[in-house]
């Protein structure tokens, strides 16, 4: 069984997702297509990078992941095929693979250039349908990604800077909000491993999470760990620090938005 995931910023109001699926099934009728999400905020490469990095390993090895968040479609930007931990990623060369490339366990990375695996007619505005979908279908059918084009060194592809949170000299962790989910939970780029040092630095009650003019003391284990309509911080299912409101919407309650800074003090 071949599995192909789709991650896009297309939404579902238009026909774009359906057309990609049609192209895939025309080449690989037995493919199982999984909609990882089509609700990435328009052209938000950072959000897409965190979403695919935190989600791909829940799928079986051999899964092909198509990532179509591509504000540079039709320009000179390249298209990449990556094999990592026996997963395959097909995406534009715009930084969306940054977190995956940082894992440094790459089997193959190629620049997609072999047009024999594209649709015969390629639109300059819809490479998701005309290049990425057919390429992904062929890879899911067993095509070696080295047939798609020449190898390319990681240092020669686009990588986004400062995606991760950082710890400064006084032990403070500085990060930011990178996504806001359907419930209004604020998802940061502060991962659980980075927080581990803070948790071991002293009693958990000493940890303070600061966002805008608000301070949250300590970490909760669940969304219901505080009173209703009270802010809380926890390690969410993605493995990153989240800020939420019990039975409420943190984005609205805290008037927060993506890129707002988040600080963890001990």
GIVENFEN-V345942 format. One line per field, one symbol per residue. psi: psi as a letter, one per 30 degrees, with the letter a starting at -180 (. if undefined). A space follows every 50 residues. Layout:
psi->???
//
This chain:
psi->kkkklkjlgfagelgeeeeeeeeefeeifgkjkkjekggkkkgieeeeee eeeffeffllkfkkjkjijifgkfafklkkkkkkhglkkklligffgeee fffhhkekjljjfjffgllekjkfgifeefeeeeeeeeeffgkkffffal kkkefglkkklhelllklegfkkkalkfljaffgkjklgjleeefeeeef fakeffkkkkkbgkkkklklflfgfllkhkklkljaffglklklkjgaje eeefhllkfkkkkkk.
//
